[in-house]
Amino acid sequence: MSKQCELVGLSRSSYYYRGQGESEENLTLMRLIDEQYTNRPFYGSPRMTAMLTRMGYKVNHKRVERLMRVMGREAVYPKKKTSQSHPGHRIYPYLLADVDVSRPDQVWRIDITYIRLAHGFVYLVVVMDWWSRYVLSWEVSTWLDRTFCLNALGRALTISKPERFNTDQGSQFTSLEFTRRLEAEGIRISMDGRGRVFDNIFIEHLARTVKYEEVYLHSYETVQEARRRISDYFVFFNGERLHSALGYKTPQEVYFGCSASIRAEEIRTFA
């Protein structure tokens, strides 16, 4: 079974997925929270609770807080801690304060977002080149752990490697396995700290774009369907979607400096 999953590019946890155990009501609340958070990322649990109450749902703030933790969501605003790190993990300094990002592979960024299914949910991790907005790799997982983050990092490093790699202080990214992989490649590690909440604006914008242009338009029945459709979307995002911030070029054109005539099959190998 491990070999079969490897051949089709599917993790075993995804193959055996049977739902996360949340009730249908909680899944409905999580979908509403996700939509509101995607549109208003500064909404914390008090505002989310008030919003759901106004919509007729009988919820208290503790329930909403728990669901937001499960989703990996917290309000975006300057505060003492931007994410929960492991107490035994090293926190690296922020290295981008005075950096003018002006070329591909100068800075990469990684982040995790929640993706809803018809009867459950999964997590999506994305590695992006900061300058070009090119999605170097991504992974879907039913568990919010470091394994799928390491897989995404490994795939990205088969394409190239950055001078600096920026993350938040989540335990997936502060783990020894993750930081040692970066250090082994000679990559300088940068982590968001206090007051740096807007530094991942490009990848947060990507998460919103994926949801509005793909996830919210479909109701994924299975993890496999989610992977397939998200894969197709990132092929489009990298190779066809024009970005005004890039002078109406595609991320692929900016990252590789190549023509948009590259075949879709070749684009897919990088996505």
Buried (B, 14 or more C-beta within 10 A) or exposed (E): EEEEBEEEEBBEBBBEBEEBEBEEEBBEBBBBBBBBBBEEBEBBBEBBBBBBBEEEBEBEBEBBBEBBEBBBBBBBEEEEEBBBBBEEBEEBEBBBEEBEBEBBBBBBBBBBBBBBBEBBBBBBBBBBBBBBBBBBBBBBBBBBBBBBBBBBBEBBBEBBBBBBBBBBBBBBBBBEEBBEBBEEEEBBBBBBBEEBBEBBEBBBEBBBBBBEEBBBEEEBEBBBBBBEBBBBBBBBBBBEBEBEEBEEBBBBBBBBEEEEEBEEEEBBEBB
